Amino acid sequence: MSSWAGKVDAITLFAEDLDSVKAFFADVVELPILFEDADSVVYKVGDLLLNYLRVGEADDLVGPAPVGDAASGVRFQLTVTVEDVEDVARRIVDAGTVLLRGPEVRSWGPTTATFRDPAGHVWEIAS
């Protein structure tokens, strides 16, 4: 029997507009591209590979399951630890992205803020 005791190595998120994702990660998050082709762009966050894949190519990974569109509702949240939540949140807002919540001090201790990336995925930044 196999074990799931390893770690998550990659997350693939589907996006309608890769150009807006790339602009957001370059201008706001300041995260360099690890790999890019016509249908995907990959970033490295710590040891995690974050792959944004063009929606039209998603069927090769998840078909016959349908790919939901960005307006269908939130299904998960990605959380990234940052040194200064207020500073990162300010940069996100200055770039034209609306915060969903925060910055706020949570009852369990950290300061957090959440936002949607250009592909509709929800991110939380936390101290």
The first five atom37 places (N, CA, C, CB, O) and aatype in JSON, in Angstrom:
{
  "aatype": [12, 15, 15, 17, 0, 7, 11, 19, 3, 0, 9, 16, 10, 13, 0, 6, 3, 10, 3, 15, 19, 11, 0, 13, 13, 0, 3, 19, 19, 6, 10, 14, 9, 10, 13, 6, 3, 0, 3, 15, 19, 19, 18, 11, 19, 7, 3, 10, 10, 10, 2, 18, 10, 1, 19, 7, 6, 0, 3, 3, 10, 19, 7, 14, 0, 14, 19, 7, 3, 0, 0, 15, 7, 19, 1, 13, 5, 10, 16, 19, 16, 19, 6, 3, 19, 6, 3, 19, 0, 1, 1, 9, 19, 3, 0, 7, 16, 19, 10, 10, 1, 7, 14, 6, 19, 1, 15, 17, 7, 14, 16, 16, 0, 16, 13, 1, 3, 14, 0, 7, 8, 19, 17, 6, 9, 0, 15],
  "atom_mask": [
    [1, 1, 1, 1, 1],
    [1, 1, 1, 1, 1],
    [1, 1, 1, 1, 1],
    [1, 1, 1, 1, 1],
    [1, 1, 1, 1, 1],
    [1, 1, 1, 0, 1],
    [1, 1, 1, 1, 1],
    [1, 1, 1, 1, 1],
    [1, 1, 1, 1, 1],
    [1, 1, 1, 1, 1],
    [1, 1, 1, 1, 1],
    [1, 1, 1, 1, 1],
    [1, 1, 1, 1, 1],
    [1, 1, 1, 1, 1],
    [1, 1, 1, 1, 1],
    [1, 1, 1, 1, 1],
    [1, 1, 1, 1, 1],
    [1, 1, 1, 1, 1],
    [1, 1, 1, 1, 1],
    [1, 1, 1, 1, 1],
    [1, 1, 1, 1, 1],
    [1, 1, 1, 1, 1],
    [1, 1, 1, 1, 1],
    [1, 1, 1, 1, 1],
    [1, 1, 1, 1, 1],
    [1, 1, 1, 1, 1],
    [1, 1, 1, 1, 1],
    [1, 1, 1, 1, 1],
    [1, 1, 1, 1, 1],
    [1, 1, 1, 1, 1],
    [1, 1, 1, 1, 1],
    [1, 1, 1, 1, 1],
    [1, 1, 1, 1, 1],
    [1, 1, 1, 1, 1],
    [1, 1, 1, 1, 1],
    [1, 1, 1, 1, 1],
    [1, 1, 1, 1, 1],
    [1, 1, 1, 1, 1],
    [1, 1, 1, 1, 1],
    [1, 1, 1, 1, 1],
    [1, 1, 1, 1, 1],
    [1, 1, 1, 1, 1],
    [1, 1, 1, 1, 1],
    [1, 1, 1, 1, 1],
    [1, 1, 1, 1, 1],
    [1, 1, 1, 0, 1],
    [1, 1, 1, 1, 1],
    [1, 1, 1, 1, 1],
    [1, 1, 1, 1, 1],
    [1, 1, 1, 1, 1],
    [1, 1, 1, 1, 1],
    [1, 1, 1, 1, 1],
    [1, 1, 1, 1, 1],
    [1, 1, 1, 1, 1],
    [1, 1, 1, 1, 1],
    [1, 1, 1, 0, 1],
    [1, 1, 1, 1, 1],
    [1, 1, 1, 1, 1],
    [1, 1, 1, 1, 1],
    [1, 1, 1, 1, 1],
    [1, 1, 1, 1, 1],
    [1, 1, 1, 1, 1],
    [1, 1, 1, 0, 1],
    [1, 1, 1, 1, 1],
    [1, 1, 1, 1, 1],
    [1, 1, 1, 1, 1],
    [1, 1, 1, 1, 1],
    [1, 1, 1, 0, 1],
    [1, 1, 1, 1, 1],
    [1, 1, 1, 1, 1],
    [1, 1, 1, 1, 1],
    [1, 1, 1, 1, 1],
    [1, 1, 1, 0, 1],
    [1, 1, 1, 1, 1],
    [1, 1, 1, 1, 1],
    [1, 1, 1, 1, 1],
    [1, 1, 1, 1, 1],
    [1, 1, 1, 1, 1],
    [1, 1, 1, 1, 1],
    [1, 1, 1, 1, 1],
    [1, 1, 1, 1, 1],
    [1, 1, 1, 1, 1],
    [1, 1, 1, 1, 1],
    [1, 1, 1, 1, 1],
    [1, 1, 1, 1, 1],
    [1, 1, 1, 1, 1],
    [1, 1, 1, 1, 1],
    [1, 1, 1, 1, 1],
    [1, 1, 1, 1, 1],
    [1, 1, 1, 1, 1],
    [1, 1, 1, 1, 1],
    [1, 1, 1, 1, 1],
    [1, 1, 1, 1, 1],
    [1, 1, 1, 1, 1],
    [1, 1, 1, 1, 1],
    [1, 1, 1, 0, 1],
    [1, 1, 1, 1, 1],
    [1, 1, 1, 1, 1],
    [1, 1, 1, 1, 1],
    [1, 1, 1, 1, 1],
    [1, 1, 1, 1, 1],
    [1, 1, 1, 0, 1],
    [1, 1, 1, 1, 1],
    [1, 1, 1, 1, 1],
    [1, 1, 1, 1, 1],
    [1, 1, 1, 1, 1],
    [1, 1, 1, 1, 1],
    [1, 1, 1, 1, 1],
    [1, 1, 1, 0, 1],
    [1, 1, 1, 1, 1],
    [1, 1, 1, 1, 1],
    [1, 1, 1, 1, 1],
    [1, 1, 1, 1, 1],
    [1, 1, 1, 1, 1],
    [1, 1, 1, 1, 1],
    [1, 1, 1, 1, 1],
    [1, 1, 1, 1, 1],
    [1, 1, 1, 1, 1],
    [1, 1, 1, 1, 1],
    [1, 1, 1, 0, 1],
    [1, 1, 1, 1, 1],
    [1, 1, 1, 1, 1],
    [1, 1, 1, 1, 1],
    [1, 1, 1, 1, 1],
    [1, 1, 1, 1, 1],
    [1, 1, 1, 1, 1],
    [1, 1, 1, 1, 1]
  ],
  "atom_positions": [
    [[0.84, -1.17, 0.0], [0.0, 0.0, 0.0], [0.89, 1.25, 0.0], [-0.96, -0.01, 1.21], [1.87, 1.31, 0.74]],
    [[0.55, 2.23, -0.82], [1.36, 3.45, -0.91], [1.01, 4.41, 0.23], [1.15, 4.14, -2.27], [-0.06, 4.32, 0.83]],
    [[1.93, 5.31, 0.5], [1.75, 6.27, 1.58], [1.61, 7.68, 1.02], [2.92, 6.2, 2.57], [2.25, 8.02, 0.03]],
    [[0.78, 8.48, 1.66], [0.63, 9.89, 1.29], [1.45, 10.75, 2.24], [-0.87, 10.31, 1.31], [1.13, 11.92, 2.44]],
    [[2.48, 10.19, 2.83], [3.27, 10.9, 3.83], [4.21, 11.93, 3.21], [4.06, 9.92, 4.65], [4.9, 12.64, 3.93]],
    [[4.24, 12.02, 1.88], [5.1, 12.99, 1.22], [4.54, 14.39, 1.32], [0.0, 0.0, 0.0], [3.75, 14.69, 2.21]],
    [[4.93, 15.25, 0.4], [4.46, 16.62, 0.39], [3.79, 16.92, -0.95], [5.62, 17.6, 0.66], [4.0, 16.2, -1.92]],
    [[3.01, 17.97, -0.98], [2.43, 18.42, -2.23], [3.52, 19.15, -3.0], [1.17, 19.35, -1.99], [4.1, 20.12, -2.5]],
    [[3.81, 18.7, -4.21], [4.88, 19.27, -5.01], [4.39, 20.35, -5.97], [5.57, 18.19, -5.79], [5.13, 21.29, -6.29]],
    [[3.14, 20.22, -6.44], [2.63, 21.16, -7.44], [1.13, 21.32, -7.29], [2.99, 20.69, -8.86], [0.42, 20.39, -6.9]],
    [[0.66, 22.51, -7.61], [-0.76, 22.79, -7.69], [-1.0, 23.4, -9.06], [-1.24, 23.76, -6.53], [-0.29, 24.32, -9.47]],
    [[-1.99, 22.88, -9.78], [-2.36, 23.44, -11.07], [-3.69, 24.16, -10.92], [-2.45, 22.34, -12.17], [-4.68, 23.59, -10.45]],
    [[-3.69, 25.42, -11.32], [-4.88, 26.26, -11.28], [-5.23, 26.63, -12.71], [-4.67, 27.54, -10.39], [-4.34, 26.9, -13.52]],
    [[-6.51, 26.66, -13.02], [-6.93, 26.95, -14.39], [-7.23, 28.44, -14.54], [-8.17, 26.1, -14.76], [-7.78, 29.07, -13.63]],
    [[-6.86, 28.99, -15.67], [-7.01, 30.43, -15.91], [-7.48, 30.69, -17.33], [-5.69, 31.18, -15.64], [-7.03, 30.04, -18.28]],
    [[-8.4, 31.63, -17.47], [-8.87, 32.04, -18.79], [-7.86, 32.98, -19.46], [-10.24, 32.72, -18.68], [-7.71, 32.94, -20.68]],
    [[-7.18, 33.8, -18.69], [-6.32, 34.85, -19.23], [-4.93, 34.77, -18.59], [-6.95, 36.24, -19.0], [-4.69, 35.37, -17.54]],
    [[-4.02, 34.05, -19.22], [-2.67, 33.91, -18.68], [-1.91, 35.23, -18.66], [-1.9, 32.89, -19.49], [-1.07, 35.43, -17.79]],
    [[-2.19, 36.12, -19.59], [-1.48, 37.41, -19.61], [-1.77, 38.22, -18.35], [-1.88, 38.22, -20.85], [-0.87, 38.85, -17.8]],
    [[-3.02, 38.2, -17.88], [-3.34, 38.95, -16.65], [-2.7, 38.28, -15.43], [-4.86, 39.06, -16.47], [-2.29, 38.97, -14.5]],
    [[-2.63, 36.96, -15.43], [-1.97, 36.25, -14.34], [-0.48, 36.62, -14.31], [-2.14, 34.7, -14.49], [0.06, 36.93, -13.25]],
    [[0.16, 36.6, -15.48], [1.58, 36.94, -15.54], [1.84, 38.38, -15.11], [2.12, 36.72, -16.96], [2.8, 38.65, -14.39]],
    [[1.0, 39.3, -15.53], [1.17, 40.7, -15.14], [1.02, 40.86, -13.64], [0.16, 41.59, -15.87], [1.79, 41.58, -13.01]],
    [[0.03, 40.18, -13.06], [-0.2, 40.26, -11.62], [1.01, 39.74, -10.85], [-1.45, 39.48, -11.23], [1.49, 40.39, -9.92]],
    [[1.5, 38.57, -11.22], [2.63, 37.99, -10.5], [3.92, 38.78, -10.72], [2.83, 36.55, -10.93], [4.77, 38.81, -9.83]],
    [[4.07, 39.4, -11.86], [5.27, 40.21, -12.11], [5.2, 41.54, -11.37], [5.44, 40.45, -13.61], [6.17, 41.95, -10.74]],
    [[4.07, 42.22, -11.46], [3.95, 43.58, -10.95], [3.6, 43.67, -9.47], [2.93, 44.32, -11.73], [4.08, 44.57, -8.78]],
    [[2.78, 42.77, -8.98], [2.29, 42.86, -7.6], [3.04, 41.91, -6.68], [0.79, 42.55, -7.55], [3.56, 42.33, -5.65]],
    [[3.09, 40.65, -7.03], [3.73, 39.65, -6.18], [5.24, 39.64, -6.38], [3.14, 38.26, -6.48], [5.98, 39.22, -5.49]],
    [[5.7, 40.1, -7.54], [7.11, 40.14, -7.88], [7.75, 38.75, -7.82], [7.85, 41.09, -6.96], [8.85, 38.58, -7.29]],
    [[7.04, 37.79, -8.36], [7.5, 36.41, -8.39], [7.95, 36.08, -9.81], [6.39, 35.43, -7.9], [7.16, 36.24, -10.74]],
    [[9.18, 35.61, -9.99], [9.66, 35.32, -11.34], [9.04, 34.04, -11.9], [11.19, 35.2, -11.34], [8.66, 33.13, -11.16]],
    [[8.94, 33.99, -13.2], [8.43, 32.81, -13.9], [9.52, 31.74, -13.9], [8.0, 33.16, -15.37], [10.67, 32.01, -14.26]],
    [[9.16, 30.53, -13.51], [10.08, 29.4, -13.53], [10.07, 28.74, -14.91], [9.72, 28.37, -12.44], [11.12, 28.36, -15.44]],
    [[8.86, 28.6, -15.49], [8.68, 27.96, -16.79], [7.46, 28.59, -17.44], [8.52, 26.4, -16.66], [6.5, 28.97, -16.77]],
    [[7.5, 28.68, -18.77], [6.36, 29.23, -19.5], [6.31, 28.63, -20.88], [6.44, 30.78, -19.58], [7.34, 28.45, -21.53]],
    [[5.09, 28.31, -21.33], [4.87, 27.97, -22.73], [3.56, 28.62, -23.16], [4.84, 26.4, -22.96], [3.02, 29.45, -22.42]],
    [[3.05, 28.27, -24.3], [1.85, 28.94, -24.82], [0.61, 28.69, -23.97], [1.58, 28.48, -26.23], [-0.33, 29.48, -24.02]],
    [[0.59, 27.62, -23.19], [-0.61, 27.25, -22.44], [-0.45, 27.28, -20.93], [-1.04, 25.91, -22.84], [-1.42, 27.02, -20.22]],
    [[0.73, 27.59, -20.42], [0.9, 27.58, -18.98], [2.03, 28.5, -18.55], [1.17, 26.17, -18.48], [2.91, 28.87, -19.33]],
    [[1.97, 28.86, -17.27], [3.05, 29.62, -16.65], [3.23, 29.04, -15.25], [2.72, 31.18, -16.61], [2.26, 28.84, -14.52]],
    [[4.48, 28.77, -14.87], [4.78, 28.1, -13.61], [5.66, 29.0, -12.75], [5.48, 26.73, -13.87], [6.63, 29.6, -13.22]],
    [[5.29, 29.08, -11.47], [6.05, 29.83, -10.48], [6.49, 28.86, -9.39], [5.2, 31.01, -9.88], [5.88, 27.81, -9.2]],
    [[7.55, 29.23, -8.69], [7.99, 28.42, -7.55], [7.79, 29.24, -6.29], [9.48, 27.97, -7.71], [8.32, 30.35, -6.16]],
    [[7.02, 28.69, -5.35], [6.74, 29.33, -4.06], [7.28, 28.37, -3.01], [5.19, 29.64, -3.85], [6.66, 27.35, -2.72]],
    [[8.43, 28.7, -2.43], [9.09, 27.76, -1.53], [9.47, 26.52, -2.32], [0.0, 0.0, 0.0], [10.17, 26.62, -3.33]],
    [[9.01, 25.36, -1.87], [9.26, 24.11, -2.6], [8.1, 23.73, -3.52], [9.52, 22.98, -1.61], [8.15, 22.68, -4.17]],
    [[7.07, 24.57, -3.58], [5.85, 24.26, -4.32], [5.9, 24.85, -5.73], [4.62, 24.79, -3.58], [6.26, 26.01, -5.91]],
    [[5.53, 24.05, -6.72], [5.36, 24.55, -8.08], [3.9, 24.96, -8.24], [5.78, 23.48, -9.14], [2.99, 24.17, -7.99]],
    [[3.69, 26.19, -8.66], [2.35, 26.75, -8.87], [2.17, 26.93, -10.37], [2.15, 28.1, -8.09], [2.77, 27.83, -10.97]],
    [[1.35, 26.08, -10.97], [1.16, 26.05, -12.41], [-0.19, 26.63, -12.77], [1.28, 24.6, -12.94], [-1.23, 26.11, -12.34]],
    [[-0.21, 27.71, -13.54], [-1.45, 28.24, -14.1], [-1.56, 27.71, -15.52], [-1.48, 29.83, -14.07], [-0.69, 27.95, -16.35]],
    [[-2.64, 26.99, -15.78], [-2.86, 26.34, -17.06], [-4.07, 26.96, -17.75], [-3.04, 24.82, -16.89], [-5.1, 27.17, -17.12]],
    [[-3.94, 27.24, -19.03], [-5.06, 27.77, -19.81], [-6.25, 26.81, -19.72], [-4.65, 28.0, -21.28], [-6.09, 25.61, -19.89]],
    [[-7.44, 27.35, -19.45], [-8.64, 26.54, -19.25], [-8.86, 25.56, -20.4], [-9.86, 27.44, -19.1], [-9.25, 24.41, -20.16]],
    [[-8.62, 25.98, -21.61], [-8.83, 25.11, -22.76], [-7.97, 23.85, -22.76], [0.0, 0.0, 0.0], [-8.28, 22.9, -23.47]],
    [[-6.91, 23.84, -21.99], [-6.01, 22.69, -21.9], [-6.31, 21.81, -20.7], [-4.58, 23.16, -21.83], [-5.7, 20.74, -20.55]],
    [[-7.23, 22.22, -19.83], [-7.5, 21.52, -18.58], [-8.1, 20.13, -18.8], [-8.43, 22.34, -17.73], [-7.89, 19.24, -17.98]],
    [[-8.83, 19.94, -19.88], [-9.46, 18.65, -20.12], [-8.44, 17.52, -20.17], [-10.24, 18.69, -21.42], [-8.75, 16.4, -19.78]],
    [[-7.23, 17.81, -20.64], [-6.19, 16.78, -20.69], [-5.78, 16.31, -19.3], [-4.97, 17.3, -21.44], [-5.22, 15.22, -19.15]],
    [[-6.05, 17.12, -18.28], [-5.7, 16.75, -16.91], [-6.89, 16.2, -16.13], [-5.13, 17.94, -16.19], [-6.74, 15.22, -15.4]],
    [[-8.04, 16.81, -16.28], [-9.16, 16.49, -15.39], [-10.36, 15.88, -16.1], [-9.58, 17.7, -14.67], [-11.28, 15.42, -15.43]],
    [[-10.37, 15.86, -17.44], [-11.5, 15.29, -18.17], [-11.68, 13.83, -17.82], [0.0, 0.0, 0.0], [-10.69, 13.12, -17.64]],
    [[-12.89, 13.36, -17.74], [-14.13, 13.98, -18.17], [-14.78, 14.9, -17.13], [-15.09, 12.91, -18.54], [-15.88, 15.4, -17.38]],
    [[-14.15, 15.16, -16.0], [-14.73, 16.1, -15.04], [-14.72, 17.49, -15.66], [-13.94, 16.1, -13.68], [-13.74, 17.87, -16.31]],
    [[-15.8, 18.27, -15.49], [-15.84, 19.6, -16.08], [-15.0, 20.6, -15.27], [-17.28, 20.09, -16.17], [-14.83, 20.45, -14.06]],
    [[-14.49, 21.6, -15.95], [-13.77, 22.69, -15.31], [-14.79, 23.79, -15.0], [-12.59, 23.23, -16.22], [-15.48, 24.27, -15.9]],
    [[-14.88, 24.17, -13.73], [-15.79, 25.25, -13.36], [-15.22, 26.59, -13.76], [0.0, 0.0, 0.0], [-14.0, 26.75, -13.85]],
    [[-16.1, 27.56, -14.01], [-15.59, 28.88, -14.35], [-15.33, 29.68, -13.08], [-16.58, 29.63, -15.27], [-15.77, 29.3, -11.99]],
    [[-14.63, 30.79, -13.22], [-14.2, 31.59, -12.08], [-15.37, 32.16, -11.29], [-13.31, 32.71, -12.53], [-15.22, 32.48, -10.11]],
    [[-16.54, 32.3, -11.91], [-17.69, 32.89, -11.24], [-18.53, 31.86, -10.48], [-18.56, 33.61, -12.24], [-19.53, 32.23, -9.86]],
    [[-18.15, 30.6, -10.53], [-18.96, 29.55, -9.9], [-18.91, 29.55, -8.39], [-18.53, 28.21, -10.41], [-19.8, 28.99, -7.74]],
    [[-17.89, 30.16, -7.81], [-17.76, 30.19, -6.36], [-16.4, 29.69, -5.92], [0.0, 0.0, 0.0], [-15.7, 29.01, -6.68]],
    [[-16.04, 30.03, -4.71], [-14.73, 29.66, -4.17], [-14.76, 28.21, -3.73], [-14.34, 30.58, -2.99], [-15.69, 27.78, -3.05]],
    [[-13.74, 27.45, -4.11], [-13.64, 26.04, -3.74], [-12.45, 25.77, -2.85], [-13.57, 25.18, -4.97], [-12.39, 24.71, -2.23]],
    [[-11.49, 26.68, -2.78], [-10.33, 26.53, -1.91], [-9.65, 27.87, -1.76], [-9.34, 25.46, -2.46], [-9.97, 28.84, -2.45]],
    [[-8.71, 27.92, -0.84], [-7.93, 29.13, -0.61], [-6.47, 28.74, -0.46], [-8.44, 29.9, 0.66], [-6.15, 27.77, 0.22]],
    [[-5.58, 29.49, -1.09], [-4.15, 29.3, -0.96], [-3.64, 30.31, 0.05], [-3.42, 29.44, -2.33], [-3.98, 31.49, -0.04]],
    [[-2.83, 29.89, 1.01], [-2.3, 30.79, 2.03], [-0.78, 30.86, 1.91], [-2.72, 30.33, 3.45], [-0.1, 29.83, 1.81]],
    [[-0.27, 32.08, 1.9], [1.17, 32.32, 1.83], [1.56, 33.21, 3.0], [1.57, 32.98, 0.46], [0.91, 34.22, 3.27]],
    [[2.62, 32.85, 3.7], [3.13, 33.65, 4.8], [4.01, 34.77, 4.23], [3.93, 32.78, 5.81], [4.88, 34.52, 3.39]],
    [[3.76, 35.99, 4.69], [4.55, 37.15, 4.27], [5.05, 37.87, 5.52], [3.72, 38.11, 3.36], [4.5, 37.69, 6.6]],
    [[6.09, 38.68, 5.37], [6.63, 39.4, 6.52], [5.71, 40.51, 6.99], [7.99, 39.98, 6.17], [5.55, 40.71, 8.2]],
    [[5.1, 41.26, 6.06], [4.31, 42.43, 6.41], [2.99, 42.41, 5.63], [5.09, 43.73, 6.12], [2.94, 42.84, 4.47]],
    [[1.94, 41.91, 6.25], [0.64, 41.76, 5.59], [0.13, 43.12, 5.1], [-0.38, 41.12, 6.54], [-0.37, 43.22, 3.98]],
    [[0.25, 44.14, 5.93], [-0.26, 45.46, 5.56], [0.43, 45.99, 4.31], [-0.09, 46.44, 6.71], [-0.22, 46.55, 3.43]],
    [[1.74, 45.83, 4.23], [2.49, 46.31, 3.07], [2.09, 45.56, 1.81], [4.0, 46.18, 3.31], [1.84, 46.17, 0.77]],
    [[2.02, 44.23, 1.89], [1.65, 43.44, 0.71], [0.21, 43.75, 0.32], [1.82, 41.92, 0.99], [-0.08, 43.88, -0.87]],
    [[-0.69, 43.88, 1.28], [-2.09, 44.22, 0.98], [-2.17, 45.57, 0.29], [-2.94, 44.23, 2.28], [-2.95, 45.73, -0.65]],
    [[-1.39, 46.54, 0.73], [-1.39, 47.87, 0.11], [-0.94, 47.78, -1.35], [-0.46, 48.84, 0.9], [-1.52, 48.42, -2.22]],
    [[0.1, 46.98, -1.62], [0.57, 46.8, -3.0], [-0.51, 46.14, -3.86], [1.86, 45.95, -3.04], [-0.68, 46.5, -5.03]],
    [[-1.22, 45.18, -3.3], [-2.29, 44.5, -4.03], [-3.39, 45.5, -4.39], [-2.87, 43.34, -3.2], [-3.85, 45.53, -5.53]],
    [[-3.8, 46.31, -3.43], [-4.84, 47.31, -3.67], [-4.36, 48.37, -4.66], [-5.27, 47.98, -2.34], [-5.11, 48.77, -5.55]],
    [[-3.12, 48.82, -4.51], [-2.56, 49.83, -5.42], [-2.53, 49.32, -6.86], [-1.16, 50.22, -4.97], [-2.59, 50.12, -7.79]],
    [[-2.44, 48.0, -7.04], [-2.44, 47.42, -8.38], [-3.85, 47.25, -8.94], [-1.74, 46.08, -8.36], [-4.02, 46.78, -10.06]],
    [[-4.88, 47.63, -8.14], [-6.24, 47.56, -8.63], [-7.03, 46.34, -8.22], [0.0, 0.0, 0.0], [-8.16, 46.16, -8.66]],
    [[-6.46, 45.5, -7.39], [-7.15, 44.31, -6.91], [-7.88, 44.65, -5.62], [-6.16, 43.13, -6.7], [-7.33, 45.3, -4.74]],
    [[-9.11, 44.21, -5.51], [-9.92, 44.47, -4.32], [-9.67, 43.37, -3.29], [-11.43, 44.55, -4.68], [-9.7, 42.19, -3.61]],
    [[-9.42, 43.79, -2.06], [-9.3, 42.8, -0.97], [-10.68, 42.28, -0.62], [-8.61, 43.42, 0.28], [-11.64, 43.05, -0.55]],
    [[-10.78, 40.99, -0.41], [-12.03, 40.39, 0.05], [-12.2, 40.6, 1.55], [-12.08, 38.89, -0.29], [-13.3, 40.84, 2.03]],
    [[-11.1, 40.5, 2.28], [-11.08, 40.68, 3.74], [-9.74, 41.25, 4.14], [-11.35, 39.35, 4.48], [-8.73, 41.04, 3.48]],
    [[-9.76, 41.99, 5.25], [-8.54, 42.41, 5.9], [-7.91, 43.64, 5.3], [0.0, 0.0, 0.0], [-8.48, 44.33, 4.45]],
    [[-6.7, 43.89, 5.78], [-5.99, 43.14, 6.8], [-6.73, 43.16, 8.14], [-4.59, 43.69, 6.97], [-7.31, 44.17, 8.53]],
    [[-6.68, 42.02, 8.81], [-7.33, 41.88, 10.1], [-6.55, 40.9, 10.98], [-8.79, 41.41, 9.93], [-5.95, 39.95, 10.48]],
    [[-6.58, 41.16, 12.28], [-5.94, 40.26, 13.23], [-6.96, 39.18, 13.56], [-5.45, 41.01, 14.52], [-8.05, 39.47, 14.04]],
    [[-6.59, 37.94, 13.32], [-7.5, 36.81, 13.54], [-7.45, 36.37, 14.99], [-7.14, 35.62, 12.61], [-6.47, 36.61, 15.69]],
    [[-8.52, 35.73, 15.45], [-8.6, 35.29, 16.84], [-7.53, 34.26, 17.18], [-9.98, 34.71, 17.12], [-7.17, 34.11, 18.35]],
    [[-7.0, 33.55, 16.19], [-5.96, 32.55, 16.44], [-4.55, 33.14, 16.31], [-6.12, 31.37, 15.48], [-3.57, 32.41, 16.39]],
    [[-4.44, 34.49, 16.09], [-3.14, 35.14, 16.18], [-2.63, 35.91, 14.98], [0.0, 0.0, 0.0], [-2.24, 37.07, 15.14]],
    [[-2.62, 35.33, 13.79], [-1.97, 36.04, 12.68], [-2.83, 37.19, 12.13], [-1.65, 35.07, 11.56], [-4.04, 37.24, 12.33]],
    [[-2.15, 38.1, 11.45], [-2.83, 39.11, 10.65], [-2.98, 38.53, 9.26], [-2.05, 40.48, 10.63], [-2.03, 37.96, 8.72]],
    [[-4.18, 38.67, 8.67], [-4.43, 38.1, 7.35], [-5.17, 39.1, 6.47], [-5.23, 36.8, 7.47], [-5.78, 40.05, 6.95]],
    [[-5.09, 38.85, 5.17], [-5.89, 39.55, 4.17], [-6.12, 38.57, 3.03], [-5.18, 40.88, 3.67], [-5.25, 37.74, 2.74]],
    [[-7.26, 38.66, 2.38], [-7.55, 37.76, 1.27], [-7.94, 38.57, 0.03], [-8.68, 36.77, 1.64], [-8.47, 39.68, 0.13]],
    [[-7.67, 37.98, -1.12], [-7.98, 38.6, -2.41], [-8.11, 37.52, -3.47], [-6.88, 39.63, -2.82], [-7.69, 36.39, -3.26]],
    [[-8.7, 37.88, -4.61], [-8.77, 36.98, -5.77], [-7.68, 37.38, -6.75], [-10.18, 37.04, -6.46], [-7.47, 38.56, -7.01]],
    [[-6.99, 36.37, -7.29], [-6.02, 36.66, -8.35], [-6.78, 36.86, -9.67], [-4.97, 35.51, -8.47], [-7.99, 36.65, -9.71]],
    [[-6.11, 37.24, -10.75], [-6.82, 37.51, -12.0], [-7.56, 36.3, -12.58], [-5.85, 38.0, -13.02], [-8.46, 36.48, -13.41]],
    [[-7.21, 35.1, -12.17], [-7.91, 33.91, -12.64], [-9.09, 33.54, -11.75], [-6.95, 32.74, -12.73], [-9.78, 32.56, -12.03]],
    [[-9.33, 34.3, -10.66], [-10.45, 34.06, -9.77], [-10.15, 33.22, -8.55], [0.0, 0.0, 0.0], [-11.06, 32.96, -7.76]],
    [[-8.9, 32.8, -8.37], [-8.53, 31.98, -7.22], [-8.3, 32.86, -6.0], [-7.27, 31.14, -7.53], [-7.75, 33.96, -6.12]],
    [[-8.72, 32.38, -4.83], [-8.61, 33.17, -3.6], [-7.3, 32.85, -2.9], [-9.8, 32.91, -2.66], [-6.94, 31.69, -2.69]],
    [[-6.59, 33.92, -2.53], [-5.33, 33.83, -1.81], [-5.49, 34.53, -0.47], [-4.17, 34.45, -2.62], [-6.2, 35.53, -0.36]],
    [[-4.82, 34.0, 0.53], [-4.71, 34.66, 1.82], [-3.22, 34.93, 2.06], [-5.34, 33.78, 2.98], [-2.38, 34.04, 1.9]],
    [[-2.92, 36.16, 2.46], [-1.58, 36.46, 2.94], [-1.67, 36.52, 4.45], [-1.01, 37.8, 2.33], [-2.63, 37.07, 4.99]],
    [[-0.69, 35.97, 5.13], [-0.75, 35.87, 6.59], [0.62, 36.13, 7.18], [-1.27, 34.48, 7.04], [1.65, 35.82, 6.59]],
    [[0.59, 36.72, 8.4], [1.85, 36.97, 9.11], [2.23, 35.74, 9.9], [1.73, 38.21, 10.05], [3.26, 35.73, 10.57]]
  ]
}
